[in-house]
């Protein structure tokens, strides 16, 4: 099941700003967010079709354009105005962000979108190092508890890891020892 299918199952909460990557090209979801008075910041693909309504004043040097637009065309066209910010990233690549946040500066919108990447990096860490690939519960408390338990286990392993051992290899051996072969615990010896 894809992310766009799963996101439609989430409740839309008034006043919340939803951050999404370029894979979310579903204008009906964006329309629902606007209708329920929620906000969005979505990275748009460079080929996105827009009808420009108004150019806004540029306030940052690296911003190419800040416009009020209608996203899409024909049957895939939004019926509400959105804001499209086009700017240079540090890599020199051009990024497009669309939003219905007209109350924020383009810098604040970009900062919010950057927070999304921090969350992505955190979940990548959880998946790779803590082996959290799925959650056993869906409540906030269940997810937090599972993350805290995994972090505690990771930190305990970090504290007992031999100084010259690589953390990834050490975690692999601990997992193997706990679940398959208890005699592998001999790797604790410094010799």
Secondary structure, 3 states (H helix, E strand, C coil): CCHHHHHCCCCCCCCCEEEECCCCCCHHHHHHHHHCCCEEEEEECCCCCEEEEEECCCCCCCEEEEEEEEECCHHHCCCCCEEEEEEECCCCCEEEEEECCCCCCHHHHHHHHHHHHHHHHHHHHHHHHCCCCCCCCCCHHHHHHHHHHHHHHHHHHHHHCCCCCCHHHHHHHHHHHHHCCHHHHHHHCCC
